[in-house]
Amino acid sequence: MATVNAVSILGIYRALALARMARHKGTTQRQIIERLILAEDQQIIDAFPHDRFDEQFDEYLALNLCKTRKVK
């Protein structure tokens, strides 16, 4: 199995930025990525209109299910 590193996935400039962020925060690159994902996810949820929040939230969660379920 081949090893995949951050540079091959992100490109050199993004990988260096990620490494700088992790060093600056005193954490791992993985934790930085996890925090960025959770922060963006929360921004999306916070932008749902209040009058249709439940409907929008259900649709947003359904996107996850549609992409991860395998069709038989």
C-alpha positions in Angstrom: 0.0 0.0 0.0 1.4 3.4 -1.0 1.8 6.1 1.6 0.0 9.3 0.8 1.3 12.5 2.3 -0.1 16.0 2.7 2.0 17.4 -0.1 0.7 14.9 -2.7 -2.9 15.7 -1.7 -2.8 19.4 -1.1 0.1 20.7 -3.1 3.2 22.3 -1.6 1.8 25.7 -0.7 -1.3 24.4 1.1 0.8 21.7 2.8 3.3 24.3 4.1 0.4 26.6 5.3 -1.1 23.6 7.1 2.2 22.8 8.8 2.6 26.5 9.8 -0.9 26.6 11.3 -0.3 23.4 13.2 3.0 24.6 14.6 1.6 28.0 15.5 -1.3 26.4 17.4 0.9 23.7 18.9 -1.3 20.9 17.5 -1.3 18.3 14.7 -2.1 19.0 11.1 -5.0 16.5 11.4 -6.5 18.5 14.3 -6.2 21.7 12.2 -8.1 20.0 9.4 -10.7 18.7 11.7 -11.2 22.1 13.3 -11.5 23.8 9.8 -14.1 21.2 8.7 -16.2 21.6 11.9 -16.0 25.4 11.7 -17.2 25.4 8.1 -19.9 22.9 8.9 -21.2 25.2 11.7 -21.1 28.2 9.4 -23.3 26.4 6.9 -25.8 25.4 9.6 -25.8 28.9 11.1 -26.8 30.3 7.7 -30.0 28.3 7.5 -33.1 30.6 7.7 -34.8 30.4 11.1 -38.2 29.9 9.6 -37.1 26.9 7.7 -34.3 25.6 9.9 -35.7 22.1 10.5 -36.3 21.5 6.8 -32.9 22.9 5.7 -31.1 21.0 8.4 -32.8 17.7 7.4 -31.8 18.3 3.8 -28.3 19.1 4.8 -28.0 15.9 6.8 -29.6 13.9 4.0 -26.7 15.0 1.7 -24.4 13.0 4.0 -26.5 9.9 3.8 -26.9 10.0 0.0 -23.2 10.3 -0.6 -22.1 7.6 1.9 -24.7 4.9 1.2 -23.8 2.4 -1.4 -26.6 1.6 -3.9 -27.1 -2.2 -4.4 
